[in-house]
Amino acid sequence: MSRSTGVHTRIGAMFPGLSRVQETVSLSKEAKARLKWVDYYLGHEKNASLTCRHFGIARSCFYKWLNRFNSLGLSGLETVSTKPKNTRCSLVPSEVVSLVKALRKPTQSIQSTNYRQS
């Protein structure tokens, strides 16, 4: 006989029919977990401390996702790429880069001279 501790989270505590919405909308595994956070938060008198303790997350993390959920809805719970949209191109020609690399590369005679002086 297994014993469980804690409170069971029931999807749809504050929003009736939310469990059906969750099934019809394709959410990633992470987004479903964040939806459980929001549902637990709304079902427990909007107690952020209790929600964060229950799920073991930081308040800053929870508030970030709650704000995104409030502004964007369910799509706000999806992970967004942090990859930059634009990257700078090098203005230095490749010939100059290869020349600088060749000049920086020490020759064998200079290396052996340095070891002899030590």
JOMO-V249395 format. One line per field, one symbol per residue. phi: phi as a letter, one per 20 degrees, with the letter a starting at -180 (. if undefined). burial: # if it has 9 or more other ideal C-beta (glycine too) atoms within 8 Angstrom, else .. Layout:
phi: ???
burial: ???
This chain:
phi: .edddndfedfofedgnffffffeeedfffffffffgfffffecllefffffffemcffffffgffffffednfffeffdfefffccfefeeffffffffffffffefffffffffff
burial: ........#.###.#..#..##....#..###.###########...#..##.##...#..##.##.##....#.###..................#.............#.......
